[in-house]
Amino acid sequence: MPYSPEQMHELDVLIRYNLDSAYQGIKVHHTANPEIIEAVKRLHAKGLITQVDGGYLTDLGIKAAEHAQTLLLMLGPAYEKAS
């Protein structure tokens, strides 16, 4: 089953988080892309981020972001060449 557009937007948000610092969140402004605004709201409702407009990753969100970012790296052209 392919990813839905909504899931792709959620993944796009998760890959924007800096996993090197638990003290660095994101803020999605009302002028952002409407699909991203809705994705952030869904991630908050799922318990992956702390605020409806971004905030910090929860423990579950950290795991999700780690997986999303790892997958992005693995699917990238540099990973294939490094293997």
Secondary structure, 3 states (H helix, E strand, C coil): CCCCHHHHHHHHHHCCCCCCCCCCCEECCCCCCHHHHHHHHHHHHCCCEEECCEEEECHHHHHHHHHHHHHHHHHCHHHHHHC
